[in-house]
Amino acid sequence: MLYRLYKPEDFAALYAIEELCFQPPFRFGRGYMRQLVLDPETATWIAEDNAAMAGFAIVEWGEGKQGPIAYIETLEVLPGRRGQGIGGQLLGRIEASARAAGVRVIWLHVDEENAAAIRLYEANGYRRQGREENYYPRGRAALIYTKTIENQALNLESAG
């Protein structure tokens, strides 16, 4: 598996994964997704196997009340590739990008019904900090998770 940063020519494959992973009204719109991947205060990591995208993750950072903070916009792995460690590898890479931007705290929302994602985040040191009712369409609640990211080194070489 090759892990690398997003390139503009990746957009079609990236959005195809979004369409497989999320159905309307839970899916990001094409315009919003394009805005995210082009924002200079985001990092988008791609997981690629034999030149085919297997997943991606997007993290965004900015100034919070306590200093720089990062937010995981999305982490998606093709259904047929789940359970192979790709999500954990992508998570480590977006954490490293946030750390390189000076961030020490990273947070996210996750659908309370997404047990696999919750297991991934908890296994990687994220702790539940709260719940937001009606965050997702159709009145679904989100759980809020945070993690303090230390200044530990992570090898961001393309091989993973």
Beta strands, then each sheet from edge to edge (+ up, - down):
strand 1: 2-5
strand 2: 42-49
strand 3: 52-64
strand 4: 67-77
strand 5: 105-111
strand 6: 127-136
strand 7: 140-148
sheet 1: 1+ 2- 3+ 4- 5- 7+ 6-
end
